[in-house]
Structures are given as C-alpha cells and as structure tokens.
Amino acid sequence: MRVRDVEGLSLEGVHAHIGSQLLELEPFRLEARELAKLGEGVGGFSLYDLGGGLGVQYTEEQPSPPSIEEYVGAIVGAAHASGIGPHTRLLLEPGRALCANACVTLYTVESVKQNVSRWVAVDGGMSDNMRPMLYGSRYEAHVADRFGGSTECVLAGKHCESGDVIVREALLADPRPGDVIVTPATGAYGFAMANNYNGVPRAPVVFCRDGDARVVVRRESYEDLTARDVR
C-alpha cells in the first residue's frame, strides 16, 4: 500500500462504518470478513475499527435489536474466523445502542386542535429533536401518566414550520393542555443536535435514578442567547 512508502506515516489499521440503525447481525459479520481481506498479503494490520451502526427499538412495531453481547460476539467471532487474530486490536463504536434508551424527552401540551386531524402542540419540537424533520426518524409518544392511548394525533412542535412534527401518527390517551407527553429513546442525537431555531432556548438535562433527580445541564436562558452579541 502506498501509505507504507510515505516517510513519516505509519499505517496501523483500517476503519469502516457500514451504516446506521441496523437491527440484524449478518451485515456486521460480512463487514468483518471483508475487512479481513484488506490485511491479506501486506503483513496484516494491528488494528481494525469496525465502526458502529447497531440500532435500537424506537417504536413498538420495530423488531428488537440484538443485545450488545450478541453484537460483540458476532463481530469477534467473524473476525477470528476470517483470520484476524486474537491479539489484533478490535475497536467497536456501538454509540446509539448504548445511550438511546437512557433518555426520554418530556413536553407539555400547549394546545389541542381538531380539524381533519387532531393536532397536539407541545412546548418543544425541532429545536430539541431534529431527527424526524431531517430524515424521517420515527418515535412513539405517550401521555406520561396515561399510557396505552387510542386517540390518533399529530404531535407537533411550536416553531411555526409545517415540517415541525415530532410524531405524525401518535396514539395518545385523550390529550389535554397541561398534560406531559413523553417520547422514549431520545438519548442518542437528541441533546447533541439541539439548537436555537427561532431563538428558542435549549432544554435542561436531568439525571434520574432510584427516585432521585438532579440537573446536569441547566436550562438555557434568553441571556445565554445574547451572551455573544457585541455591544
């Protein structure tokens, strides 16, 4: 490989990323087998980074993903079977699968309107979860103290954009202004992609465990939004 002939460069290994939100193991096994071929005939590599991509279950209709243990076992087994030795370093990046289910997002219902559809507007939206608007990611939503609803609703944000829809076909239990709505599995790409669209301050992050709760990222203020203004 040409990199080996460049003075000052040391080729330690290879990295690949085959996709995102994968709910089956066979693509990862195939990745390991294909990457192993790149090391043939050149002395092999000391490191293989097989990236991430293991998915999570965002909605009840989606199949359950493999466990972390199954994911790691499949990749390691395929790597060893393909000639990547046990002393070679393997890096994995499960990312979303580690943190998505660690977080839920809570909204307060501001209004409920009925026309062709029932629209439930909340105090958040594309500023705290841009994924449904950017590339059609699907989430579930529930009234926090009344799960198992059957009222078909469009859960919409407050940003005055036609695309500001968090869940297009939510089943809620008779939602009313003041209700708290919960959307599960927002621990990956929620806070990290939060923004100040239309001058909306970002929400706080609260850690909860065993009945205790503490703020770890405070709520953004309007003063924060103007802190960088030059006067």
ROROSE-188494 format. One record per residue (C-alpha): residue number from 1; residue in three letters; x, y, z. Coordinates in Angstrom, 3 decimals. Layout:
REM residues N
+-----+-----+----------+----------+----------+
:   k :   r :     east :    north :       up :
+-----+-----+----------+----------+----------+
: NUM : Ala :        X :        Y :        Z :
...
+-----+-----+----------+----------+----------+
END
This chain:
REM residues 231
+-----+-----+----------+----------+----------+
:   k :   r :     east :    north :       up :
+-----+-----+----------+----------+----------+
:   1 : Met :    0.000 :    0.000 :    0.000 :
:   2 : Arg :    1.249 :    3.479 :   -0.875 :
:   3 : Val :    0.896 :    4.745 :    2.704 :
:   4 : Arg :    3.657 :    2.400 :    3.825 :
:   5 : Asp :    6.062 :    4.088 :    1.392 :
:   6 : Val :    5.426 :    7.619 :    2.700 :
:   7 : Glu :    8.027 :    8.790 :    5.171 :
:   8 : Gly :    6.530 :    9.868 :    8.478 :
:   9 : Leu :    3.314 :    7.859 :    8.089 :
:  10 : Ser :    2.663 :    4.620 :    9.918 :
:  11 : Leu :   -0.293 :    2.533 :    8.796 :
:  12 : Glu :   -1.722 :    0.976 :   11.940 :
:  13 : Gly :   -5.056 :   -0.298 :   10.724 :
:  14 : Val :   -8.310 :    0.307 :    8.906 :
:  15 : His :  -11.663 :    1.794 :    9.832 :
:  16 : Ala :  -15.092 :    1.191 :    8.328 :
:  17 : His :  -18.658 :    2.233 :    9.042 :
:  18 : Ile :  -21.348 :    0.316 :    7.163 :
:  19 : Gly :  -24.459 :    2.216 :    8.163 :
:  20 : Ser :  -26.779 :    3.113 :   10.995 :
:  21 : Gln :  -29.800 :    1.689 :   12.831 :
:  22 : Leu :  -29.033 :   -1.901 :   11.777 :
:  23 : Leu :  -31.203 :   -4.469 :   13.569 :
:  24 : Glu :  -29.577 :   -7.653 :   12.268 :
:  25 : Leu :  -26.120 :   -9.138 :   12.860 :
:  26 : Glu :  -25.272 :  -10.524 :    9.424 :
:  27 : Pro :  -24.136 :   -7.144 :    7.973 :
:  28 : Phe :  -21.577 :   -6.848 :   10.785 :
:  29 : Arg :  -20.276 :  -10.363 :   10.164 :
:  30 : Leu :  -19.907 :   -9.563 :    6.470 :
:  31 : Glu :  -18.073 :   -6.341 :    7.329 :
:  32 : Ala :  -15.554 :   -8.233 :    9.470 :
:  33 : Arg :  -14.958 :  -10.787 :    6.706 :
:  34 : Glu :  -14.416 :   -8.099 :    4.073 :
:  35 : Leu :  -12.093 :   -6.012 :    6.224 :
:  36 : Ala :  -10.005 :   -9.082 :    7.000 :
:  37 : Lys :   -9.244 :   -9.389 :    3.279 :
:  38 : Leu :   -7.609 :   -5.944 :    3.284 :
:  39 : Gly :   -4.887 :   -7.231 :    5.578 :
:  40 : Glu :   -4.018 :  -10.241 :    3.462 :
:  41 : Gly :   -0.592 :  -10.214 :    1.848 :
:  42 : Val :    0.628 :   -6.992 :    3.495 :
:  43 : Gly :    1.536 :   -8.301 :    6.910 :
:  44 : Gly :   -1.918 :   -7.684 :    8.327 :
:  45 : Phe :   -2.987 :   -4.786 :   10.498 :
:  46 : Ser :   -2.582 :   -4.327 :   14.215 :
:  47 : Leu :   -5.957 :   -2.598 :   14.496 :
:  48 : Tyr :   -9.380 :   -2.940 :   12.907 :
:  49 : Asp :  -12.078 :   -0.383 :   13.710 :
:  50 : Leu :  -15.404 :   -1.845 :   12.619 :
:  51 : Gly :  -17.405 :    1.278 :   13.419 :
:  52 : Gly :  -20.926 :    1.203 :   14.765 :
:  53 : Gly :  -24.456 :    1.033 :   13.456 :
:  54 : Leu :  -26.257 :   -1.231 :   15.933 :
:  55 : Gly :  -29.829 :    0.010 :   16.121 :
:  56 : Val :  -32.396 :    0.479 :   18.863 :
:  57 : Gln :  -36.154 :   -0.058 :   19.030 :
:  58 : Tyr :  -37.805 :    3.345 :   18.637 :
:  59 : Thr :  -41.353 :    2.096 :   18.145 :
:  60 : Glu :  -43.306 :   -0.963 :   19.201 :
:  61 : Glu :  -43.601 :   -2.099 :   15.570 :
:  62 : Gln :  -39.841 :   -2.294 :   15.084 :
:  63 : Pro :  -38.094 :   -5.604 :   15.817 :
:  64 : Ser :  -35.971 :   -5.833 :   18.943 :
:  65 : Pro :  -32.279 :   -5.303 :   18.173 :
:  66 : Pro :  -29.557 :   -7.764 :   19.149 :
:  67 : Ser :  -28.067 :   -7.241 :   22.588 :
:  68 : Ile :  -24.640 :   -5.654 :   22.997 :
:  69 : Glu :  -23.311 :   -9.092 :   23.954 :
:  70 : Glu :  -24.712 :  -10.668 :   20.776 :
:  71 : Tyr :  -23.362 :   -7.789 :   18.687 :
:  72 : Val :  -19.845 :   -8.032 :   20.093 :
:  73 : Gly :  -19.865 :  -11.827 :   19.928 :
:  74 : Ala :  -20.907 :  -11.850 :   16.281 :
:  75 : Ile :  -18.206 :   -9.400 :   15.232 :
:  76 : Val :  -15.411 :  -11.011 :   17.244 :
:  77 : Gly :  -16.412 :  -14.482 :   16.055 :
:  78 : Ala :  -16.489 :  -13.407 :   12.401 :
:  79 : Ala :  -13.175 :  -11.560 :   12.751 :
:  80 : His :  -11.389 :  -14.574 :   14.246 :
:  81 : Ala :  -12.951 :  -16.940 :   11.719 :
:  82 : Ser :  -11.677 :  -14.684 :    8.926 :
:  83 : Gly :   -8.094 :  -14.696 :   10.112 :
:  84 : Ile :   -7.975 :  -11.601 :   12.305 :
:  85 : Gly :   -6.002 :  -12.983 :   15.230 :
:  86 : Pro :   -7.000 :  -12.766 :   18.899 :
:  87 : His :   -4.088 :  -10.422 :   19.593 :
:  88 : Thr :   -5.213 :   -7.884 :   16.998 :
:  89 : Arg :   -6.971 :   -4.850 :   18.452 :
:  90 : Leu :  -10.660 :   -4.540 :   17.528 :
:  91 : Leu :  -12.489 :   -1.253 :   18.036 :
:  92 : Leu :  -16.295 :   -1.039 :   18.025 :
:  93 : Glu :  -18.497 :    2.055 :   18.210 :
:  94 : Pro :  -21.982 :    0.972 :   19.369 :
:  95 : Gly :  -22.850 :    4.595 :   20.220 :
:  96 : Arg :  -26.628 :    4.871 :   19.827 :
:  97 : Ala :  -27.185 :    1.355 :   21.219 :
:  98 : Leu :  -25.501 :    2.392 :   24.475 :
:  99 : Cys :  -27.299 :    5.645 :   25.170 :
: 100 : Ala :  -30.541 :    5.973 :   23.169 :
: 101 : Asn :  -32.688 :    4.209 :   25.762 :
: 102 : Ala :  -31.059 :    6.099 :   28.623 :
: 103 : Cys :  -33.135 :    9.208 :   27.932 :
: 104 : Val :  -36.695 :   10.342 :   27.359 :
: 105 : Thr :  -37.871 :   13.799 :   26.322 :
: 106 : Leu :  -40.746 :   15.430 :   28.195 :
: 107 : Tyr :  -43.041 :   18.036 :   26.660 :
: 108 : Thr :  -46.007 :   19.985 :   27.998 :
: 109 : Val :  -49.132 :   20.161 :   25.844 :
: 110 : Glu :  -49.901 :   23.768 :   24.944 :
: 111 : Ser :  -52.988 :   23.276 :   22.794 :
: 112 : Val :  -55.178 :   20.625 :   21.178 :
: 113 : Lys :  -56.935 :   21.443 :   17.891 :
: 114 : Gln :  -59.271 :   19.312 :   15.808 :
: 115 : Asn :  -59.724 :   19.752 :   12.057 :
: 116 : Val :  -59.089 :   16.936 :    9.594 :
: 117 : Ser :  -56.650 :   15.604 :   12.204 :
: 118 : Arg :  -56.244 :   16.184 :   15.914 :
: 119 : Trp :  -53.167 :   18.344 :   16.435 :
: 120 : Val :  -51.424 :   18.262 :   19.791 :
: 121 : Ala :  -48.946 :   21.141 :   20.068 :
: 122 : Val :  -46.185 :   20.997 :   22.667 :
: 123 : Asp :  -43.530 :   23.347 :   24.027 :
: 124 : Gly :  -40.664 :   21.835 :   22.036 :
: 125 : Gly :  -40.060 :   20.298 :   18.648 :
: 126 : Met :  -37.378 :   20.717 :   16.026 :
: 127 : Ser :  -35.105 :   22.616 :   18.395 :
: 128 : Asp :  -34.733 :   19.630 :   20.745 :
: 129 : Asn :  -35.252 :   16.719 :   18.302 :
: 130 : Met :  -34.448 :   17.490 :   14.695 :
: 131 : Arg :  -34.302 :   13.863 :   13.523 :
: 132 : Pro :  -37.954 :   13.394 :   12.429 :
: 133 : Met :  -37.742 :   16.564 :   10.337 :
: 134 : Leu :  -34.295 :   15.908 :    8.835 :
: 135 : Tyr :  -34.638 :   12.301 :    7.727 :
: 136 : Gly :  -37.967 :   10.896 :    8.835 :
: 137 : Ser :  -36.976 :    9.179 :   12.075 :
: 138 : Arg :  -39.950 :    7.666 :   13.861 :
: 139 : Tyr :  -40.727 :    7.898 :   17.570 :
: 140 : Glu :  -43.546 :    6.912 :   19.881 :
: 141 : Ala :  -45.297 :    9.313 :   22.216 :
: 142 : His :  -47.467 :    8.811 :   25.295 :
: 143 : Val :  -49.233 :   10.930 :   27.872 :
: 144 : Ala :  -46.840 :   10.416 :   30.783 :
: 145 : Asp :  -49.468 :    9.252 :   33.273 :
: 146 : Arg :  -51.824 :    7.587 :   30.767 :
: 147 : Phe :  -50.013 :    5.085 :   28.567 :
: 148 : Gly :  -51.852 :    2.956 :   26.038 :
: 149 : Gly :  -53.915 :    5.667 :   24.383 :
: 150 : Ser :  -56.050 :    5.210 :   21.267 :
: 151 : Thr :  -56.707 :    8.797 :   20.131 :
: 152 : Glu :  -54.962 :    9.383 :   16.791 :
: 153 : Cys :  -52.990 :   12.636 :   16.938 :
: 154 : Val :  -50.303 :   14.613 :   15.185 :
: 155 : Leu :  -47.724 :   15.634 :   17.788 :
: 156 : Ala :  -46.412 :   18.989 :   16.599 :
: 157 : Gly :  -43.795 :   21.441 :   17.807 :
: 158 : Lys :  -44.035 :   25.167 :   18.378 :
: 159 : His :  -41.677 :   26.515 :   15.742 :
: 160 : Cys :  -44.225 :   27.697 :   13.158 :
: 161 : Glu :  -42.974 :   25.340 :   10.458 :
: 162 : Ser :  -45.165 :   22.879 :    8.568 :
: 163 : Gly :  -42.454 :   20.237 :    8.973 :
: 164 : Asp :  -42.193 :   20.661 :   12.738 :
: 165 : Val :  -43.877 :   17.337 :   13.511 :
: 166 : Ile :  -42.383 :   15.077 :   16.169 :
: 167 : Val :  -44.726 :   12.099 :   15.679 :
: 168 : Arg :  -47.052 :   12.029 :   12.670 :
: 169 : Glu :  -49.325 :    9.216 :   13.897 :
: 170 : Ala :  -49.259 :    9.262 :   17.690 :
: 171 : Leu :  -51.790 :    7.306 :   19.748 :
: 172 : Leu :  -52.463 :    9.338 :   22.879 :
: 173 : Ala :  -54.927 :    8.960 :   25.748 :
: 174 : Asp :  -57.313 :   11.914 :   25.381 :
: 175 : Pro :  -54.563 :   14.589 :   25.409 :
: 176 : Arg :  -55.392 :   17.916 :   27.035 :
: 177 : Pro :  -53.487 :   21.194 :   27.581 :
: 178 : Gly :  -51.175 :   20.816 :   30.545 :
: 179 : Asp :  -50.560 :   17.098 :   30.014 :
: 180 : Val :  -46.963 :   15.902 :   29.965 :
: 181 : Ile :  -46.001 :   13.979 :   26.828 :
: 182 : Val :  -43.063 :   11.583 :   26.837 :
: 183 : Thr :  -41.087 :   10.403 :   23.795 :
: 184 : Pro :  -38.757 :    7.495 :   24.645 :
: 185 : Ala :  -35.326 :    6.615 :   23.250 :
: 186 : Thr :  -34.050 :   10.160 :   22.698 :
: 187 : Gly :  -30.665 :    9.640 :   24.357 :
: 188 : Ala :  -28.829 :    9.467 :   21.032 :
: 189 : Tyr :  -28.775 :   12.528 :   18.759 :
: 190 : Gly :  -31.305 :   14.470 :   20.820 :
: 191 : Phe :  -29.299 :   16.751 :   23.090 :
: 192 : Ala :  -26.319 :   16.528 :   20.722 :
: 193 : Met :  -28.390 :   18.007 :   17.870 :
: 194 : Ala :  -30.344 :   20.536 :   19.944 :
: 195 : Asn :  -30.363 :   24.039 :   18.519 :
: 196 : Asn :  -31.752 :   27.539 :   18.948 :
: 197 : Tyr :  -34.066 :   27.571 :   15.945 :
: 198 : Asn :  -36.289 :   30.669 :   16.030 :
: 199 : Gly :  -34.458 :   31.839 :   19.154 :
: 200 : Val :  -35.750 :   29.012 :   21.361 :
: 201 : Pro :  -33.546 :   28.270 :   24.397 :
: 202 : Arg :  -32.440 :   24.665 :   24.769 :
: 203 : Ala :  -33.985 :   22.377 :   27.375 :
: 204 : Pro :  -32.212 :   21.157 :   30.521 :
: 205 : Val :  -30.871 :   17.640 :   31.064 :
: 206 : Val :  -31.920 :   15.886 :   34.266 :
: 207 : Phe :  -30.417 :   12.634 :   35.551 :
: 208 : Cys :  -32.836 :   10.382 :   37.447 :
: 209 : Arg :  -32.080 :    7.251 :   39.437 :
: 210 : Asp :  -33.755 :    5.379 :   42.299 :
: 211 : Gly :  -36.257 :    8.177 :   42.899 :
: 212 : Asp :  -33.673 :   10.979 :   42.917 :
: 213 : Ala :  -33.224 :   13.632 :   40.217 :
: 214 : Arg :  -30.544 :   16.248 :   39.606 :
: 215 : Val :  -29.941 :   18.805 :   36.885 :
: 216 : Val :  -26.709 :   18.127 :   34.992 :
: 217 : Val :  -27.229 :   20.669 :   32.191 :
: 218 : Arg :  -29.219 :   23.717 :   33.207 :
: 219 : Arg :  -31.996 :   25.172 :   31.101 :
: 220 : Glu :  -30.725 :   27.749 :   28.620 :
: 221 : Ser :  -31.856 :   31.320 :   29.229 :
: 222 : Tyr :  -32.554 :   34.193 :   26.863 :
: 223 : Glu :  -29.493 :   35.873 :   28.350 :
: 224 : Asp :  -27.447 :   32.924 :   27.115 :
: 225 : Leu :  -28.719 :   33.537 :   23.594 :
: 226 : Thr :  -27.387 :   37.103 :   23.607 :
: 227 : Ala :  -24.163 :   36.420 :   25.534 :
: 228 : Arg :  -22.047 :   36.538 :   22.373 :
: 229 : Asp :  -23.626 :   39.686 :   20.988 :
: 230 : Val :  -21.125 :   42.512 :   20.531 :
: 231 : Arg :  -22.370 :   45.725 :   22.093 :
+-----+-----+----------+----------+----------+
END
